[in-house]
Amino acid sequence: MTAINRFDSYLDKLSEMLSSAVKEENPALHLLKVDARNILFRIEALCRIYAAVYDSNYFEKLMERVKIFEDQLGKIDDFLGSEKALRNIGENEAILTKLHSKALIAASELNSNLEEKNWFNGKRIEKIRMKIHARKYFKPKKEIRRIKEYFDFEIMKIIDFHKLHFDFTELESQVHELRRKLRWLSIYPHALNGAVQLTNSNYSLPQLLKYQTQEIVLSPFNKMPDAANNKHFIIFERDRFLALSWIIAELGKLKDKGLLKETVENTAKEIAIESFTISTFDDEAIILNEASNICKKFFDEKNLRNLIYGLGRIKKE
């Protein structure tokens, strides 16, 4: 499978989503419903990979354009997610109403942007497709080797980031930022559409079993796409990959707790009310301490250093 094949598969899916969304009363909300964010993440992941592999400004520019789209969709998701979570704990109705209103405003802004930037009429996607098809690419063997080098580099950057922030003091700039960096390592394999596969390497470490919860093991995000017509692969250690998925999930839960509290405080200030259920939320210091503890264990076990088993290929018959 080539870079062109990978991009085409996601551009085709995104095109279908946009075509159906534009027929809806609120296209942005429809795109959220059909999980367009997942497709956008995969396109952005490919842009990150190929910008590094080919030292290409074009892929960096495309990544920025796709990221704007995904960020705006994520903003809507955050407002609606906060509204739902707060409704479940009986939050002040005025706060819930304000959050819903902000979600609709964000959706309107996204709809206008998608119209203005030619996403809805298909011209943007065809322009992207044309430029991707026009580029020259390495042969699969060389490309996969370069992608592995990029993964190695990104892993060391994450390890260095954690060394600087092993005792978290900031939720957004440390906990959330580390999670973002880790999450890309879990998105890349899926974005590459079969070019990353898992192996147990004939052994399983007891200390990694704690990460293999039912939620993690059964998650479709922890099953690699079929190898399809890929002939060259990057091999990840399965147990380490499941550990990576677990830490991403746990940091996400902790991040959401902290940001939910912040959302309530900020929204209450906006509408000038004092009655809300903030006392039911964990103190930020508790969240930061818990995040620090689970990350220390994760990194002490060298899960990232041992994530990549190596390269593989299908032998010619």
C-alpha positions as CSV (number, residue, x, y, z in Angstrom):
1,M,0.0,0.0,0.0
2,T,1.3,3.4,-0.9
3,A,1.0,6.9,0.6
4,I,-1.5,7.7,-2.1
5,N,-3.7,4.7,-1.3
6,R,-3.7,5.6,2.4
7,F,-4.7,9.3,1.8
8,D,-7.3,8.3,-0.8
9,S,-9.0,5.9,1.6
10,Y,-9.6,8.6,4.2
11,L,-10.3,11.4,1.7
12,D,-13.0,9.1,0.2
13,K,-14.6,8.6,3.6
14,L,-14.4,12.2,4.5
15,S,-16.0,13.2,1.2
16,E,-18.9,10.9,1.8
17,M,-19.4,12.3,5.3
18,L,-19.3,15.9,4.0
19,S,-21.7,15.0,1.2
20,S,-24.3,13.6,3.7
21,A,-23.7,16.4,6.2
22,V,-24.4,19.2,3.9
23,K,-28.0,17.8,3.5
24,E,-28.6,18.0,7.2
25,E,-30.0,20.9,9.2
26,N,-26.8,21.3,11.1
27,P,-23.9,19.8,9.1
28,A,-21.3,20.2,11.9
29,L,-23.4,18.2,14.4
30,H,-23.9,15.5,11.8
31,L,-20.1,15.3,11.2
32,L,-19.7,14.9,14.9
33,K,-22.3,12.2,15.0
34,V,-20.7,10.1,12.2
35,D,-17.3,10.4,13.9
36,A,-15.6,12.6,11.3
37,R,-13.0,13.5,13.9
38,N,-11.6,9.9,13.7
39,I,-11.0,10.3,10.0
40,L,-9.5,13.8,10.4
41,F,-7.2,12.5,13.1
42,R,-6.0,9.8,10.7
43,I,-5.4,12.3,7.8
44,E,-3.5,14.5,10.3
45,A,-1.5,11.5,11.4
46,L,-0.4,10.8,7.9
47,C,0.5,14.4,7.4
48,R,2.7,14.3,10.5
49,I,4.4,11.1,9.3
50,Y,5.0,12.2,5.7
51,A,6.1,15.7,6.6
52,A,8.9,14.1,8.5
53,V,9.7,11.3,6.1
54,Y,9.8,13.6,3.1
55,D,10.7,16.9,4.8
56,S,7.8,18.4,3.0
57,N,6.2,21.8,3.6
58,Y,3.1,20.7,1.8
59,F,2.2,18.0,4.3
60,E,2.8,20.5,7.2
61,K,0.4,23.0,5.5
62,L,-2.2,20.3,4.9
63,M,-1.8,19.1,8.5
64,E,-2.5,22.7,9.7
65,R,-5.6,22.9,7.5
66,V,-7.0,19.6,8.7
67,K,-6.2,20.4,12.3
68,I,-8.3,23.6,12.1
69,F,-11.2,21.5,10.9
70,E,-10.7,18.9,13.6
71,D,-10.1,21.5,16.4
72,Q,-13.4,23.2,15.6
73,L,-15.2,19.8,15.6
74,G,-13.4,19.0,18.9
75,K,-14.6,22.3,20.4
76,I,-18.2,21.3,19.8
77,D,-17.6,17.9,21.2
78,D,-16.1,19.3,24.4
79,F,-19.1,21.6,25.0
80,L,-21.6,18.9,24.4
81,G,-19.6,16.3,26.4
82,S,-19.3,18.7,29.3
83,E,-23.1,19.4,29.2
84,K,-23.9,15.7,29.2
85,A,-21.4,14.9,32.1
86,L,-22.7,17.8,34.2
87,R,-26.3,17.0,33.5
88,N,-25.7,13.5,34.9
89,I,-24.6,15.0,38.3
90,G,-27.5,17.5,38.4
91,E,-25.6,20.7,37.6
92,N,-27.2,24.1,37.6
93,E,-29.5,24.3,34.5
94,A,-28.2,27.8,33.7
95,I,-24.7,26.3,33.2
96,L,-26.1,23.5,31.0
97,T,-28.0,25.9,28.9
98,K,-24.9,28.1,28.4
99,L,-22.8,25.2,27.4
100,H,-25.3,24.0,24.9
101,S,-25.5,27.5,23.4
102,K,-21.7,27.6,23.1
103,A,-21.8,24.3,21.3
104,L,-24.3,25.6,18.8
105,I,-22.3,28.8,18.2
106,A,-19.1,26.7,17.6
107,A,-21.1,24.5,15.2
108,S,-22.3,27.6,13.3
109,E,-18.7,28.8,13.0
110,L,-17.5,25.4,11.7
111,N,-20.3,25.3,9.1
112,S,-19.3,28.8,7.9
113,N,-15.7,27.8,7.7
114,L,-16.4,24.5,5.8
115,E,-18.5,26.5,3.3
116,E,-16.0,29.2,2.9
117,K,-13.0,26.9,2.5
118,N,-14.8,24.7,-0.1
119,W,-15.0,21.5,2.0
120,F,-18.8,21.1,1.4
121,N,-18.6,21.4,-2.4
122,G,-15.8,18.8,-2.7
123,K,-13.3,21.3,-4.2
124,R,-11.0,21.2,-1.2
125,I,-10.7,17.5,-1.1
126,E,-10.1,17.2,-4.8
127,K,-7.4,19.8,-4.6
128,I,-5.7,17.9,-1.7
129,R,-6.0,14.6,-3.7
130,M,-4.5,16.2,-6.8
131,K,-1.4,17.5,-4.9
132,I,-0.9,14.2,-3.1
133,H,-1.1,12.2,-6.3
134,A,1.4,14.6,-7.9
135,R,4.2,14.0,-5.4
136,K,7.0,11.4,-5.7
137,Y,7.4,8.8,-3.0
138,F,10.0,6.2,-1.9
139,K,9.5,2.5,-2.5
140,P,7.6,0.8,0.3
141,K,10.7,-0.8,1.9
142,K,12.6,2.5,2.2
143,E,9.4,4.4,3.3
144,I,8.7,2.0,6.1
145,R,12.2,2.2,7.3
146,R,12.0,6.1,7.4
147,I,8.6,5.9,9.2
148,K,10.2,3.7,11.9
149,E,13.0,6.3,12.3
150,Y,10.3,8.9,12.8
151,F,8.6,6.8,15.4
152,D,11.9,6.3,17.2
153,F,12.5,10.0,17.2
154,E,9.0,10.8,18.5
155,I,9.3,8.2,21.3
156,M,12.5,9.8,22.5
157,K,10.9,13.2,22.5
158,I,8.1,11.9,24.6
159,I,10.5,10.3,27.1
160,D,12.4,13.5,27.3
161,F,9.2,15.5,27.9
162,H,8.3,13.2,30.8
163,K,11.7,13.6,32.3
164,L,11.2,17.3,32.5
165,H,7.7,17.0,34.0
166,F,7.7,13.8,36.0
167,D,5.9,15.5,38.9
168,F,3.0,17.3,37.2
169,T,2.1,20.8,38.4
170,E,0.0,21.9,35.4
171,L,-3.1,20.1,33.9
172,E,-3.2,21.5,30.4
173,S,0.5,22.1,29.6
174,Q,1.8,18.9,31.2
175,V,-0.8,16.2,31.7
176,H,-2.9,17.0,28.7
177,E,0.1,17.7,26.5
178,L,1.7,14.4,27.4
179,R,-1.5,12.6,26.6
180,R,-1.7,14.3,23.2
181,K,1.9,13.1,22.4
182,L,1.2,9.6,23.5
183,R,-2.1,9.5,21.7
184,W,-0.4,10.1,18.3
185,L,1.6,6.9,18.8
186,S,-1.7,5.0,19.0
187,I,-3.2,6.8,16.0
188,Y,-0.3,6.3,13.7
189,P,-0.6,2.5,13.3
190,H,-4.3,2.8,12.3
191,A,-3.6,5.7,9.9
192,L,-1.0,3.6,8.1
193,N,-3.7,1.1,7.3
194,G,-2.1,-2.2,7.9
195,A,1.6,-1.2,7.8
196,V,1.9,-1.7,11.6
197,Q,1.2,-5.1,13.1
198,L,1.5,-6.5,16.7
199,T,3.5,-9.3,18.0
200,N,3.9,-11.0,21.4
201,S,7.5,-11.8,20.7
202,N,6.9,-15.2,22.4
203,Y,6.8,-13.8,26.0
204,S,4.6,-11.8,28.3
205,L,5.8,-9.8,31.3
206,P,3.7,-10.1,34.5
207,Q,4.0,-6.4,35.4
208,L,2.2,-5.5,32.1
209,L,-0.9,-7.6,32.9
210,K,-2.4,-4.8,34.9
211,Y,-2.8,-2.8,31.8
212,Q,-4.8,-5.5,30.0
213,T,-8.2,-4.7,31.3
214,Q,-11.3,-5.9,29.5
215,E,-12.0,-2.4,28.2
216,I,-8.4,-2.1,26.7
217,V,-8.2,-5.7,25.3
218,L,-11.6,-5.5,23.6
219,S,-11.2,-2.0,22.3
220,P,-11.3,-2.0,18.4
221,F,-8.6,0.7,18.5
222,N,-6.2,-1.9,19.9
223,K,-6.7,-4.2,16.9
224,M,-4.5,-3.4,13.9
225,P,-6.0,-3.1,10.5
226,D,-5.5,-6.1,8.2
227,A,-2.2,-6.2,6.5
228,A,-4.0,-5.9,3.1
229,N,-1.5,-5.5,0.3
230,N,1.3,-4.1,2.5
231,K,4.6,-6.1,2.1
232,H,6.7,-4.2,4.6
233,F,5.8,-3.6,8.2
234,I,6.7,-2.0,11.5
235,I,6.1,-4.4,14.3
236,F,4.9,-3.2,17.7
237,E,5.0,-5.3,20.9
238,R,1.4,-6.0,21.7
239,D,1.7,-5.8,25.5
240,R,3.5,-2.5,25.3
241,F,0.9,-1.2,22.9
242,L,-1.9,-2.2,25.3
243,A,0.0,-0.4,28.1
244,L,0.2,2.7,25.9
245,S,-3.6,2.5,25.3
246,W,-4.3,2.2,29.0
247,I,-2.2,5.2,30.0
248,I,-3.8,7.3,27.3
249,A,-7.3,6.3,28.6
250,E,-6.4,6.9,32.2
251,L,-4.8,10.3,31.6
252,G,-7.9,11.1,29.5
253,K,-10.2,10.4,32.4
254,L,-8.1,12.5,34.8
255,K,-7.8,15.3,32.3
256,D,-11.6,15.3,31.8
257,K,-12.1,15.6,35.6
258,G,-9.9,18.6,35.8
259,L,-11.1,20.3,32.7
260,L,-14.7,19.7,33.7
261,K,-14.2,21.6,36.9
262,E,-12.5,24.4,35.0
263,T,-15.4,24.5,32.6
264,V,-17.9,24.9,35.4
265,E,-15.9,27.7,37.0
266,N,-15.5,29.6,33.8
267,T,-19.1,29.2,32.7
268,A,-20.4,30.2,36.1
269,K,-18.3,33.4,35.9
270,E,-19.6,34.1,32.4
271,I,-23.3,34.0,33.5
272,A,-22.6,35.5,37.0
273,I,-24.0,32.7,39.1
274,E,-22.6,31.2,42.4
275,S,-24.6,28.0,42.8
276,F,-23.0,25.0,41.2
277,T,-21.8,21.5,42.2
278,I,-18.1,22.2,42.0
279,S,-17.6,20.7,45.5
280,T,-18.3,17.3,44.0
281,F,-15.1,17.4,41.8
282,D,-11.7,16.2,42.8
283,D,-9.2,18.9,43.7
284,E,-6.6,19.6,40.9
285,A,-3.7,18.6,43.2
286,I,-5.3,15.1,43.7
287,I,-5.6,14.7,39.9
288,L,-2.1,15.9,39.2
289,N,-0.7,13.5,41.9
290,E,-2.6,10.5,40.5
291,A,-1.4,11.4,36.9
292,S,2.2,11.7,38.1
293,N,2.1,8.3,39.9
294,I,0.6,6.3,37.0
295,C,3.0,7.9,34.5
296,K,6.1,7.2,36.7
297,K,5.2,3.5,36.7
298,F,4.5,3.5,33.0
299,F,7.8,5.1,32.1
300,D,9.9,3.2,34.7
301,E,8.7,0.0,32.9
302,K,10.2,1.3,29.7
303,N,7.0,0.7,27.8
304,L,7.8,3.3,25.1
305,R,11.5,2.3,24.7
306,N,10.3,-1.3,24.1
307,L,7.2,-0.5,22.0
308,I,8.8,-1.1,18.6
309,Y,9.9,-4.7,18.1
310,G,11.4,-4.0,14.7
311,L,10.7,-4.3,10.9
312,G,9.1,-7.2,9.1
313,R,8.2,-8.1,5.5
314,I,6.3,-10.7,3.6
315,K,8.8,-13.0,1.8
316,K,8.4,-13.5,-1.9
317,E,7.2,-16.9,-2.8
